[in-house]
């Protein structure tokens, strides 16, 4: 029906795909602004006076007042917020109240360590989910499949810190003593220099992710295997492995990719709990420490980073879902 | 050959076929008669939950059911090939045409590529590299089916099995695909088994025919013999249900429905629906030779012994032509985005008369009916109902206008709410805008159901518990409870078996006699001949021809109408001298 040249329709296809994304991007920037405001207010709402916390119980009223003026805490809230936001836009994240270290420094270290942990976890999680899901689908309704479904139910019902604690008991403290219970990585060193410190935190993140994603893979593979084009491939005399890898998987993976990006986003958020559990020096641990110390600039910076990571991964999920839609519609309009 | 369900219920029972090289066997029957299961079993394949219990399939020297897995795969590549009904679903959307075509071949890339180009030329498609790199979704339905056929024949199999390969295609595409199949059978000395519910298609391609019902062969023989002298009452009932394009005639639906797996009567499988059932039918008859054909019936006499076959019916008493049209449309233009779908379309629907809108897919006929009911937003033009202007979108119409125009969709499965009983669906249509008491609505619902020939007892059932034909009747009943003056029917019979289609057409005719105006959208000219009084032919969004049904169908003036008529498949006339009653019917 369409008489456009292939080039034109390709351009239209890209536009149809990119336009809504630009909208999403703008929306995302606004969301992050709103998040920054919320973080700011929440941090201010924490009980306890910052000046008191820094100077200790023995400080005089004058000393406290002087410190508050120095930190800008006597200014109106909106002014404090704008100053902070303006600083971030200039690349100035402020200085830690607890130890005077620039926030940017703390952040760089934390982000590197957390990104390593999440990266390693995802690099194992995604292929493993695919493998487990495909195997479960192949043995549909058999023992392996039921075992997997039962295990995934349990794994998804149990919170991360319980999984982590059980793993520590199994591999670090009670049963075996093969891995460290606490992931000690000196500041400035790469986590890859301490691989055994990475193992337990990574596994704690991987288990629920695999159990969730593999279920999706399993259903997608079962759906695809029931389609007429797979039946056609069987009737064309294709070998089972070719049917699985060439005919079924490309179709089964497409609907899972957006879900996988969402799981990645959840992983980044979930890393906070796991880092705390293993005392792994990432943004999660930094955040928990900062909350304990009422270290407002560090709290704000950390939460903003986590929110941004979450947002970016969500944006990727949307982009992938949108591209699928766009290509489907394009195909239809040409049919 | 026997195929059974995992619980042992027989899906197809003791079926035998034999074909010589180059011949085409047609397998015909209603949906649920086991013909697709048979087609798949011939490739040694059974759907999930079924298994081939025993039997043998010998193609050339290979017995398909005795092979191990690897041999079976090789046989499916080189000996028997399969073409599925819906090429849109049967072609993997992620693979290029080149991969789809060449993956069955052995040899290096250049050889495969050369063979792919050769086969593309043979099926009448472009053979350049950019075409080979396309994905199935970038092709039209007709092109997809050509690719599916090319994919089946590229490895030069001995036997090709086609499962309803033309059912989803419109008439001219269907004619081209059928030509291709015939040509391949001759040029490659290919033997083919052609499965279809459409007798007209089978009659046009097949040398032999097997009529299946309830998983059994009820009649089998040479096409010519079965066509001129159908012996089994079921075969004859199928013939009687096919509408003819030559004349308007009484269509005789087969009452009842195809039995589910393991549900058939213990005697003759057709006995519960057969009009000529006698006492001996309580024992299952064997397949016996009668004349030149095999028939599973205790009385395999030629059909004329059962009485006259066809009754021509006239048009309802012609009302004066000056009757005011109920619904009138003038200069309708409709758009999808920037693309114009309809150009300056005008039509009139008169009481007691049926106006057919005919065209191929993409001609804009469905858009037109959606414009009339007010579901298409992007439209300009004028509509009048009883001489008063009618707003173009349904949201702006008053209650009375909405009730007087009712719409019936092609797919009754999707248009009835699956979570509502039939009665509740009808009552909901009744409630709109009128405070009715439950008691009165009960009687109205019962009356509407009776009007469409459905027992009011079925009001408590859910749509899924009904057969396709019953569901479409319920959809019609739902339109009737609003006491409309115009029914807009959008391809209402397209997804139905011929036997069920016959009953729906008979029902719609009787509604015309009640004085309803009707707009009937379809691509099937034989159906048009049997229901419409006047016709509008739509091509690429423009009316190319309109007028009285007899004038348009017997002497079409526009080339497009002529090509539609040429591509119409009909049951070919049987030998007139041998079988007078058949000749009158055809």
Interface residues (C-beta under 8 A of the other chain):
Chain A: X1 X226 X227 X228 X229 X230 X231 X232 X233 X234 X235 X236 X237 X238 X239 X242 X246 X247 X250 X251 X254 X328 X331 X332 X334 X335
Chain B: X40 X43 X45 X48 X72 X73 X74 X75 X76 X77 X78 X81 X82 X84 X86 X88 X89 X90 X91 X92 X93 X94 X95 X99 X103 X104 X135 X137 X138 X139 X140 X141 X148 X151 X339 X362
